[in-house]
Amino acid sequence: MEKTAASGPLAGIKVLELGTLIAGPFCSRMLAEFGADVIKIESPDGGDPIRQWRVLKDGTSLWWSVQSRNKKSLTLNLKDARGQEIARKLALEADIIIENYRPGILEKWSLGYEQLKAINPATIMVRLSGFGQTGPLKDQPGFGAIGESMGGLRYVSGFPDRPPLRVGISIGDSVAALHGVIGAMMALRHRDATGGRWNGQSGDALQAGQGQMIDVALYEAVFNMMESLVPEYDYAGVVRERTGGALPGIVPSNTYTTGDGENIVIAGNGDAIFKRLMLAMGRDDLANDAQLARNDGRVPRTAEIDTAIQQWCSTQTIESALKILQDADVPVGKIYSIRDMMSDPQFLARKMFEQHTFADGTPIKLPAITPKLSATPGETKWLGPTLGEHTDDVLRTLGYDEAGIAELRRDGVV
């Protein structure tokens, strides 16, 4: 059932989402989950393509129910001048605009950052794109897969004797979206510290804080996750390569196989942890080897250490290995599938699954909202809306009456 009461740390913040698929919508999803009033503009001709991605229920993606929870769906033909004018009104009223069109598209519709800022100096616009708003590649299409490749993630993913792998989720888009959220929150803080919201006036009567554009390139967001690649290459000429399940230069941290064929991740790379790990395995010789007391001494003997751990794991079941190492206070875990997660005591204790129902009464579980705020937690007020579900309501707030809305619908504007 839809809840309408404003709540959450972002209650009262108006967000306008322009764009489709993953990066921009995930960015606004997080704001919606914590109380922001998010209006998502969709094409009347089918809406966001993600509505038809992956597993479907009655023709609509189950992913949509999560990606667009708490959002309002407004259908709008942005190729029509009247649609552009409606979007412009909403943009000027918004605290934050989130868009992930190719650079230059919004400018063609008179919805660009500089165009809006000329009227409302407090405009905050998060612009997510493959390569950013400048540079020789700015006009090229750039999905998350390209960002992951150019940003360095794909190069270090997989095994050295095989082509690079990709993670089975759209990690590049999601990382970019999180950068957008962080940028939006910093820009909002700055706007409020310099005068706050625009008062809707112009000339001498104008009052507004300083807005800004947050330019997020997918490849740069991924690049920002790449730890010490730059100084290592610049200073020592080191190019980090693919290392399979191991974390290069941090030993031991790898994936091993137990005697019953299960995979287990062991992170024994802390100096004290390494000693506890070796003692738990019965390898007192390695635990007391002075050369292995620090990580820089363990790195040259990575193969020896990994072999010793694998030999021990081969004598254990997944459950016995987990118990022995957990009792020894060694960071360890099995590799979870969603089936494992759904029945895991830690997930359940932390209430990581929410029970909801679709409009037809079908029950459905969704992932809980994170992070968990102690005083103002996020909440799911409604699942992803039907296409154009809030169109009439939004248009009424802009002063359109029933006849005006009917005309827009008849002309294909909404």
Contacts in CASP RR format, 6 or more apart in sequence:
PFRMAT RR
TARGET T0000
AUTHOR 0000-0000-0000
METHOD contacts of the structure
MODEL  1
MEKTAASGPLAGIKVLELGTLIAGPFCSRMLAEFGADVIKIESPDGGDPI
RQWRVLKDGTSLWWSVQSRNKKSLTLNLKDARGQEIARKLALEADIIIEN
YRPGILEKWSLGYEQLKAINPATIMVRLSGFGQTGPLKDQPGFGAIGESM
GGLRYVSGFPDRPPLRVGISIGDSVAALHGVIGAMMALRHRDATGGRWNG
QSGDALQAGQGQMIDVALYEAVFNMMESLVPEYDYAGVVRERTGGALPGI
VPSNTYTTGDGENIVIAGNGDAIFKRLMLAMGRDDLANDAQLARNDGRVP
RTAEIDTAIQQWCSTQTIESALKILQDADVPVGKIYSIRDMMSDPQFLAR
KMFEQHTFADGTPIKLPAITPKLSATPGETKWLGPTLGEHTDDVLRTLGY
DEAGIAELRRDGVV
1 382 0 8 1.000
2 381 0 8 1.000
2 382 0 8 1.000
3 379 0 8 1.000
3 381 0 8 1.000
3 382 0 8 1.000
4 381 0 8 1.000
6 12 0 8 1.000
6 35 0 8 1.000
6 37 0 8 1.000
7 35 0 8 1.000
7 376 0 8 1.000
7 379 0 8 1.000
8 34 0 8 1.000
8 35 0 8 1.000
8 376 0 8 1.000
8 377 0 8 1.000
8 378 0 8 1.000
8 379 0 8 1.000
9 34 0 8 1.000
9 35 0 8 1.000
9 373 0 8 1.000
9 376 0 8 1.000
9 378 0 8 1.000
10 31 0 8 1.000
10 34 0 8 1.000
10 35 0 8 1.000
10 36 0 8 1.000
11 35 0 8 1.000
11 36 0 8 1.000
12 35 0 8 1.000
12 36 0 8 1.000
12 37 0 8 1.000
13 31 0 8 1.000
13 35 0 8 1.000
13 36 0 8 1.000
13 37 0 8 1.000
13 95 0 8 1.000
13 96 0 8 1.000
13 188 0 8 1.000
14 36 0 8 1.000
14 37 0 8 1.000
14 39 0 8 1.000
14 93 0 8 1.000
14 94 0 8 1.000
14 95 0 8 1.000
14 96 0 8 1.000
15 28 0 8 1.000
15 31 0 8 1.000
15 32 0 8 1.000
15 36 0 8 1.000
15 37 0 8 1.000
15 38 0 8 1.000
15 39 0 8 1.000
15 94 0 8 1.000
15 95 0 8 1.000
15 96 0 8 1.000
15 97 0 8 1.000
15 98 0 8 1.000
16 38 0 8 1.000
16 39 0 8 1.000
16 41 0 8 1.000
16 87 0 8 1.000
16 90 0 8 1.000
16 91 0 8 1.000
16 94 0 8 1.000
16 96 0 8 1.000
16 97 0 8 1.000
16 98 0 8 1.000
17 24 0 8 1.000
17 25 0 8 1.000
17 28 0 8 1.000
17 38 0 8 1.000
17 39 0 8 1.000
17 40 0 8 1.000
17 41 0 8 1.000
17 71 0 8 1.000
17 98 0 8 1.000
17 99 0 8 1.000
18 41 0 8 1.000
18 78 0 8 1.000
18 87 0 8 1.000
18 97 0 8 1.000
18 98 0 8 1.000
18 99 0 8 1.000
18 100 0 8 1.000
18 101 0 8 1.000
18 106 0 8 1.000
18 111 0 8 1.000
19 25 0 8 1.000
19 41 0 8 1.000
19 48 0 8 1.000
19 99 0 8 1.000
19 100 0 8 1.000
19 101 0 8 1.000
20 42 0 8 1.000
20 47 0 8 1.000
20 48 0 8 1.000
20 49 0 8 1.000
20 50 0 8 1.000
20 100 0 8 1.000
21 48 0 8 1.000
21 49 0 8 1.000
21 50 0 8 1.000
21 100 0 8 1.000
21 173 0 8 1.000
22 50 0 8 1.000
22 67 0 8 1.000
22 144 0 8 1.000
22 170 0 8 1.000
22 173 0 8 1.000
22 174 0 8 1.000
22 177 0 8 1.000
23 100 0 8 1.000
23 128 0 8 1.000
23 144 0 8 1.000
23 172 0 8 1.000
23 173 0 8 1.000
23 174 0 8 1.000
23 176 0 8 1.000
23 177 0 8 1.000
23 216 0 8 1.000
23 218 0 8 1.000
24 98 0 8 1.000
24 99 0 8 1.000
24 100 0 8 1.000
24 126 0 8 1.000
24 128 0 8 1.000
24 173 0 8 1.000
24 177 0 8 1.000
25 40 0 8 1.000
25 48 0 8 1.000
25 50 0 8 1.000
25 67 0 8 1.000
25 68 0 8 1.000
25 177 0 8 1.000
26 67 0 8 1.000
26 173 0 8 1.000
26 174 0 8 1.000
26 177 0 8 1.000
27 98 0 8 1.000
27 126 0 8 1.000
27 128 0 8 1.000
27 176 0 8 1.000
27 177 0 8 1.000
27 178 0 8 1.000
27 180 0 8 1.000
27 181 0 8 1.000
27 184 0 8 1.000
28 36 0 8 1.000
28 38 0 8 1.000
28 40 0 8 1.000
28 71 0 8 1.000
28 98 0 8 1.000
29 38 0 8 1.000
29 66 0 8 1.000
29 67 0 8 1.000
29 68 0 8 1.000
29 69 0 8 1.000
29 70 0 8 1.000
29 71 0 8 1.000
29 177 0 8 1.000
30 177 0 8 1.000
30 178 0 8 1.000
30 181 0 8 1.000
31 38 0 8 1.000
31 96 0 8 1.000
31 98 0 8 1.000
31 181 0 8 1.000
31 184 0 8 1.000
32 38 0 8 1.000
32 69 0 8 1.000
32 70 0 8 1.000
32 71 0 8 1.000
33 69 0 8 1.000
33 70 0 8 1.000
33 369 0 8 1.000
33 378 0 8 1.000
33 379 0 8 1.000
33 380 0 8 1.000
34 369 0 8 1.000
34 373 0 8 1.000
34 376 0 8 1.000
34 378 0 8 1.000
35 70 0 8 1.000
35 378 0 8 1.000
35 379 0 8 1.000
36 96 0 8 1.000
37 72 0 8 1.000
38 70 0 8 1.000
38 71 0 8 1.000
38 72 0 8 1.000
39 71 0 8 1.000
39 72 0 8 1.000
39 74 0 8 1.000
39 90 0 8 1.000
39 94 0 8 1.000
39 390 0 8 1.000
39 394 0 8 1.000
40 48 0 8 1.000
40 68 0 8 1.000
40 71 0 8 1.000
40 72 0 8 1.000
40 73 0 8 1.000
40 74 0 8 1.000
41 74 0 8 1.000
41 75 0 8 1.000
41 76 0 8 1.000
41 78 0 8 1.000
41 87 0 8 1.000
41 90 0 8 1.000
42 48 0 8 1.000
42 73 0 8 1.000
42 74 0 8 1.000
42 75 0 8 1.000
42 76 0 8 1.000
42 387 0 8 1.000
42 388 0 8 1.000
43 75 0 8 1.000
43 76 0 8 1.000
43 77 0 8 1.000
43 78 0 8 1.000
44 75 0 8 1.000
44 76 0 8 1.000
44 77 0 8 1.000
44 387 0 8 1.000
44 388 0 8 1.000
44 412 0 8 1.000
44 413 0 8 1.000
44 414 0 8 1.000
46 387 0 8 1.000
47 75 0 8 1.000
47 387 0 8 1.000
48 64 0 8 1.000
48 68 0 8 1.000
50 61 0 8 1.000
50 63 0 8 1.000
50 64 0 8 1.000
50 67 0 8 1.000
51 60 0 8 1.000
51 61 0 8 1.000
51 64 0 8 1.000
51 387 0 8 1.000
52 59 0 8 1.000
52 60 0 8 1.000
52 61 0 8 1.000
53 61 0 8 1.000
53 63 0 8 1.000
53 64 0 8 1.000
54 61 0 8 1.000
54 62 0 8 1.000
54 63 0 8 1.000
55 61 0 8 1.000
55 62 0 8 1.000
55 63 0 8 1.000
56 62 0 8 1.000
57 358 0 8 1.000
57 362 0 8 1.000
58 360 0 8 1.000
62 364 0 8 1.000
64 384 0 8 1.000
65 356 0 8 1.000
65 358 0 8 1.000
65 364 0 8 1.000
65 366 0 8 1.000
65 383 0 8 1.000
65 384 0 8 1.000
66 366 0 8 1.000
66 367 0 8 1.000
66 384 0 8 1.000
67 384 0 8 1.000
68 383 0 8 1.000
68 384 0 8 1.000
68 385 0 8 1.000
69 366 0 8 1.000
69 380 0 8 1.000
69 381 0 8 1.000
69 382 0 8 1.000
69 383 0 8 1.000
69 384 0 8 1.000
70 380 0 8 1.000
70 381 0 8 1.000
70 382 0 8 1.000
70 384 0 8 1.000
71 384 0 8 1.000
71 385 0 8 1.000
72 385 0 8 1.000
72 389 0 8 1.000
72 390 0 8 1.000
72 393 0 8 1.000
72 394 0 8 1.000
73 384 0 8 1.000
73 385 0 8 1.000
73 386 0 8 1.000
73 387 0 8 1.000
73 388 0 8 1.000
73 389 0 8 1.000
73 390 0 8 1.000
73 391 0 8 1.000
74 90 0 8 1.000
74 388 0 8 1.000
74 390 0 8 1.000
74 391 0 8 1.000
74 394 0 8 1.000
74 395 0 8 1.000
74 414 0 8 1.000
75 387 0 8 1.000
75 388 0 8 1.000
75 391 0 8 1.000
75 414 0 8 1.000
76 83 0 8 1.000
76 86 0 8 1.000
76 87 0 8 1.000
76 391 0 8 1.000
76 413 0 8 1.000
76 414 0 8 1.000
77 83 0 8 1.000
77 412 0 8 1.000
77 413 0 8 1.000
77 414 0 8 1.000
78 84 0 8 1.000
78 87 0 8 1.000
78 109 0 8 1.000
80 411 0 8 1.000
80 412 0 8 1.000
80 413 0 8 1.000
82 408 0 8 1.000
82 411 0 8 1.000
82 413 0 8 1.000
83 408 0 8 1.000
83 413 0 8 1.000
83 414 0 8 1.000
84 109 0 8 1.000
84 110 0 8 1.000
84 111 0 8 1.000
86 395 0 8 1.000
86 398 0 8 1.000
86 413 0 8 1.000
87 109 0 8 1.000
87 111 0 8 1.000
88 110 0 8 1.000
88 111 0 8 1.000
88 116 0 8 1.000
89 398 0 8 1.000
90 394 0 8 1.000
90 398 0 8 1.000
91 97 0 8 1.000
91 111 0 8 1.000
91 116 0 8 1.000
91 123 0 8 1.000
92 116 0 8 1.000
92 119 0 8 1.000
92 120 0 8 1.000
92 123 0 8 1.000
92 198 0 8 1.000
92 200 0 8 1.000
95 124 0 8 1.000
95 188 0 8 1.000
95 197 0 8 1.000
96 124 0 8 1.000
96 125 0 8 1.000
96 126 0 8 1.000
96 184 0 8 1.000
96 187 0 8 1.000
96 188 0 8 1.000
97 116 0 8 1.000
97 123 0 8 1.000
97 124 0 8 1.000
97 125 0 8 1.000
97 126 0 8 1.000
98 125 0 8 1.000
98 126 0 8 1.000
98 128 0 8 1.000
98 180 0 8 1.000
98 184 0 8 1.000
99 106 0 8 1.000
99 125 0 8 1.000
99 126 0 8 1.000
99 127 0 8 1.000
99 128 0 8 1.000
100 127 0 8 1.000
100 128 0 8 1.000
100 129 0 8 1.000
101 129 0 8 1.000
102 129 0 8 1.000
102 139 0 8 1.000
102 141 0 8 1.000
103 127 0 8 1.000
103 129 0 8 1.000
103 132 0 8 1.000
103 133 0 8 1.000
103 138 0 8 1.000
103 139 0 8 1.000
104 112 0 8 1.000
106 112 0 8 1.000
106 113 0 8 1.000
107 114 0 8 1.000
107 115 0 8 1.000
112 125 0 8 1.000
113 123 0 8 1.000
113 125 0 8 1.000
113 127 0 8 1.000
113 213 0 8 1.000
116 123 0 8 1.000
116 125 0 8 1.000
117 123 0 8 1.000
117 211 0 8 1.000
119 202 0 8 1.000
120 198 0 8 1.000
120 200 0 8 1.000
120 208 0 8 1.000
121 198 0 8 1.000
121 206 0 8 1.000
121 208 0 8 1.000
121 209 0 8 1.000
121 210 0 8 1.000
121 211 0 8 1.000
122 191 0 8 1.000
122 195 0 8 1.000
122 196 0 8 1.000
122 197 0 8 1.000
122 198 0 8 1.000
122 208 0 8 1.000
122 209 0 8 1.000
122 210 0 8 1.000
122 211 0 8 1.000
123 198 0 8 1.000
123 211 0 8 1.000
124 184 0 8 1.000
124 187 0 8 1.000
124 188 0 8 1.000
124 191 0 8 1.000
124 211 0 8 1.000
124 212 0 8 1.000
124 213 0 8 1.000
124 214 0 8 1.000
125 213 0 8 1.000
125 214 0 8 1.000
126 180 0 8 1.000
126 183 0 8 1.000
126 184 0 8 1.000
126 213 0 8 1.000
126 214 0 8 1.000
126 216 0 8 1.000
127 133 0 8 1.000
127 213 0 8 1.000
127 214 0 8 1.000
127 215 0 8 1.000
127 216 0 8 1.000
128 176 0 8 1.000
128 177 0 8 1.000
128 180 0 8 1.000
128 216 0 8 1.000
128 218 0 8 1.000
129 138 0 8 1.000
129 142 0 8 1.000
129 216 0 8 1.000
129 217 0 8 1.000
129 218 0 8 1.000
130 137 0 8 1.000
130 140 0 8 1.000
130 141 0 8 1.000
130 142 0 8 1.000
130 143 0 8 1.000
130 144 0 8 1.000
130 146 0 8 1.000
130 147 0 8 1.000
130 217 0 8 1.000
130 218 0 8 1.000
130 219 0 8 1.000
131 137 0 8 1.000
131 138 0 8 1.000
131 140 0 8 1.000
131 142 0 8 1.000
131 217 0 8 1.000
131 218 0 8 1.000
131 219 0 8 1.000
132 138 0 8 1.000
132 215 0 8 1.000
132 216 0 8 1.000
132 217 0 8 1.000
132 220 0 8 1.000
133 213 0 8 1.000
133 215 0 8 1.000
134 215 0 8 1.000
142 218 0 8 1.000
143 173 0 8 1.000
143 218 0 8 1.000
144 170 0 8 1.000
144 172 0 8 1.000
144 173 0 8 1.000
144 176 0 8 1.000
144 218 0 8 1.000
145 166 0 8 1.000
146 218 0 8 1.000
146 219 0 8 1.000
147 153 0 8 1.000
147 172 0 8 1.000
147 218 0 8 1.000
147 219 0 8 1.000
147 222 0 8 1.000
148 154 0 8 1.000
148 166 0 8 1.000
148 167 0 8 1.000
148 171 0 8 1.000
148 172 0 8 1.000
148 222 0 8 1.000
149 155 0 8 1.000
149 164 0 8 1.000
150 219 0 8 1.000
150 222 0 8 1.000
150 223 0 8 1.000
151 219 0 8 1.000
151 220 0 8 1.000
151 222 0 8 1.000
151 223 0 8 1.000
151 226 0 8 1.000
152 222 0 8 1.000
152 223 0 8 1.000
152 226 0 8 1.000
152 229 0 8 1.000
153 171 0 8 1.000
153 172 0 8 1.000
153 222 0 8 1.000
153 225 0 8 1.000
153 226 0 8 1.000
154 164 0 8 1.000
154 165 0 8 1.000
154 166 0 8 1.000
155 164 0 8 1.000
155 240 0 8 1.000
155 241 0 8 1.000
155 242 0 8 1.000
156 164 0 8 1.000
156 226 0 8 1.000
156 240 0 8 1.000
156 241 0 8 1.000
156 242 0 8 1.000
156 243 0 8 1.000
156 248 0 8 1.000
157 164 0 8 1.000
157 165 0 8 1.000
157 166 0 8 1.000
157 167 0 8 1.000
157 242 0 8 1.000
158 164 0 8 1.000
158 165 0 8 1.000
158 242 0 8 1.000
158 243 0 8 1.000
158 244 0 8 1.000
158 245 0 8 1.000
159 242 0 8 1.000
159 243 0 8 1.000
159 244 0 8 1.000
160 241 0 8 1.000
160 242 0 8 1.000
160 243 0 8 1.000
160 244 0 8 1.000
162 242 0 8 1.000
164 242 0 8 1.000
172 218 0 8 1.000
172 221 0 8 1.000
172 222 0 8 1.000
173 218 0 8 1.000
175 221 0 8 1.000
175 222 0 8 1.000
175 224 0 8 1.000
175 225 0 8 1.000
176 216 0 8 1.000
176 217 0 8 1.000
176 218 0 8 1.000
176 221 0 8 1.000
176 222 0 8 1.000
178 221 0 8 1.000
179 216 0 8 1.000
179 221 0 8 1.000
179 224 0 8 1.000
180 214 0 8 1.000
180 216 0 8 1.000
183 214 0 8 1.000
183 216 0 8 1.000
184 214 0 8 1.000
187 211 0 8 1.000
187 212 0 8 1.000
187 214 0 8 1.000
190 210 0 8 1.000
190 211 0 8 1.000
190 212 0 8 1.000
191 197 0 8 1.000
191 209 0 8 1.000
191 210 0 8 1.000
191 211 0 8 1.000
191 212 0 8 1.000
192 209 0 8 1.000
194 209 0 8 1.000
194 210 0 8 1.000
194 211 0 8 1.000
195 207 0 8 1.000
195 208 0 8 1.000
195 209 0 8 1.000
195 210 0 8 1.000
196 208 0 8 1.000
196 209 0 8 1.000
197 208 0 8 1.000
197 209 0 8 1.000
198 206 0 8 1.000
198 207 0 8 1.000
198 208 0 8 1.000
198 209 0 8 1.000
199 205 0 8 1.000
199 206 0 8 1.000
199 207 0 8 1.000
199 208 0 8 1.000
200 206 0 8 1.000
201 207 0 8 1.000
229 240 0 8 1.000
232 238 0 8 1.000
232 240 0 8 1.000
233 239 0 8 1.000
240 248 0 8 1.000
241 248 0 8 1.000
245 254 0 8 1.000
245 255 0 8 1.000
246 252 0 8 1.000
246 253 0 8 1.000
246 254 0 8 1.000
246 255 0 8 1.000
246 302 0 8 1.000
246 306 0 8 1.000
247 253 0 8 1.000
247 254 0 8 1.000
247 269 0 8 1.000
249 295 0 8 1.000
249 299 0 8 1.000
249 302 0 8 1.000
250 269 0 8 1.000
250 295 0 8 1.000
251 269 0 8 1.000
251 295 0 8 1.000
251 298 0 8 1.000
251 299 0 8 1.000
251 301 0 8 1.000
251 302 0 8 1.000
251 305 0 8 1.000
252 266 0 8 1.000
252 267 0 8 1.000
252 268 0 8 1.000
252 269 0 8 1.000
252 274 0 8 1.000
252 277 0 8 1.000
252 298 0 8 1.000
252 302 0 8 1.000
252 305 0 8 1.000
252 306 0 8 1.000
252 309 0 8 1.000
253 266 0 8 1.000
253 267 0 8 1.000
253 268 0 8 1.000
253 269 0 8 1.000
254 265 0 8 1.000
254 266 0 8 1.000
254 306 0 8 1.000
254 309 0 8 1.000
255 263 0 8 1.000
255 264 0 8 1.000
255 265 0 8 1.000
255 335 0 8 1.000
256 263 0 8 1.000
256 264 0 8 1.000
256 265 0 8 1.000
256 266 0 8 1.000
256 306 0 8 1.000
256 309 0 8 1.000
256 310 0 8 1.000
256 313 0 8 1.000
257 263 0 8 1.000
257 264 0 8 1.000
257 310 0 8 1.000
257 313 0 8 1.000
257 314 0 8 1.000
258 264 0 8 1.000
258 313 0 8 1.000
258 314 0 8 1.000
258 316 0 8 1.000
258 317 0 8 1.000
258 318 0 8 1.000
258 321 0 8 1.000
259 313 0 8 1.000
259 314 0 8 1.000
259 315 0 8 1.000
259 316 0 8 1.000
259 317 0 8 1.000
260 317 0 8 1.000
260 318 0 8 1.000
261 318 0 8 1.000
262 317 0 8 1.000
262 318 0 8 1.000
262 334 0 8 1.000
263 334 0 8 1.000
263 335 0 8 1.000
264 313 0 8 1.000
264 318 0 8 1.000
264 321 0 8 1.000
264 322 0 8 1.000
264 332 0 8 1.000
264 333 0 8 1.000
264 334 0 8 1.000
264 335 0 8 1.000
265 332 0 8 1.000
265 333 0 8 1.000
265 334 0 8 1.000
265 335 0 8 1.000
266 277 0 8 1.000
266 309 0 8 1.000
266 313 0 8 1.000
266 325 0 8 1.000
266 330 0 8 1.000
266 331 0 8 1.000
266 332 0 8 1.000
266 333 0 8 1.000
267 273 0 8 1.000
267 330 0 8 1.000
267 331 0 8 1.000
267 332 0 8 1.000
268 274 0 8 1.000
268 277 0 8 1.000
268 330 0 8 1.000
268 331 0 8 1.000
269 295 0 8 1.000
269 298 0 8 1.000
270 295 0 8 1.000
271 293 0 8 1.000
271 294 0 8 1.000
271 295 0 8 1.000
273 329 0 8 1.000
273 330 0 8 1.000
273 331 0 8 1.000
274 287 0 8 1.000
274 292 0 8 1.000
274 298 0 8 1.000
275 287 0 8 1.000
275 293 0 8 1.000
276 328 0 8 1.000
276 329 0 8 1.000
276 330 0 8 1.000
277 309 0 8 1.000
277 325 0 8 1.000
277 328 0 8 1.000
277 330 0 8 1.000
278 284 0 8 1.000
278 286 0 8 1.000
278 287 0 8 1.000
278 308 0 8 1.000
279 287 0 8 1.000
279 328 0 8 1.000
280 324 0 8 1.000
280 325 0 8 1.000
280 327 0 8 1.000
280 328 0 8 1.000
280 330 0 8 1.000
281 308 0 8 1.000
281 309 0 8 1.000
281 312 0 8 1.000
282 312 0 8 1.000
283 308 0 8 1.000
283 312 0 8 1.000
286 292 0 8 1.000
286 305 0 8 1.000
286 308 0 8 1.000
291 297 0 8 1.000
291 301 0 8 1.000
292 298 0 8 1.000
292 301 0 8 1.000
292 305 0 8 1.000
298 305 0 8 1.000
313 321 0 8 1.000
316 324 0 8 1.000
318 334 0 8 1.000
321 332 0 8 1.000
322 332 0 8 1.000
322 333 0 8 1.000
322 334 0 8 1.000
325 332 0 8 1.000
326 332 0 8 1.000
334 340 0 8 1.000
336 344 0 8 1.000
341 347 0 8 1.000
341 352 0 8 1.000
342 353 0 8 1.000
342 365 0 8 1.000
347 353 0 8 1.000
350 368 0 8 1.000
350 372 0 8 1.000
351 368 0 8 1.000
352 367 0 8 1.000
352 368 0 8 1.000
353 365 0 8 1.000
353 366 0 8 1.000
353 367 0 8 1.000
353 368 0 8 1.000
354 365 0 8 1.000
354 366 0 8 1.000
354 367 0 8 1.000
354 368 0 8 1.000
354 369 0 8 1.000
354 380 0 8 1.000
355 363 0 8 1.000
355 364 0 8 1.000
355 365 0 8 1.000
356 363 0 8 1.000
356 364 0 8 1.000
356 365 0 8 1.000
356 366 0 8 1.000
356 380 0 8 1.000
356 383 0 8 1.000
357 363 0 8 1.000
357 364 0 8 1.000
358 364 0 8 1.000
358 383 0 8 1.000
364 383 0 8 1.000
366 380 0 8 1.000
366 383 0 8 1.000
369 377 0 8 1.000
369 378 0 8 1.000
369 379 0 8 1.000
369 380 0 8 1.000
388 414 0 8 1.000
391 405 0 8 1.000
391 414 0 8 1.000
392 405 0 8 1.000
395 405 0 8 1.000
395 408 0 8 1.000
395 414 0 8 1.000
396 405 0 8 1.000
400 408 0 8 1.000
405 414 0 8 1.000
408 414 0 8 1.000
END
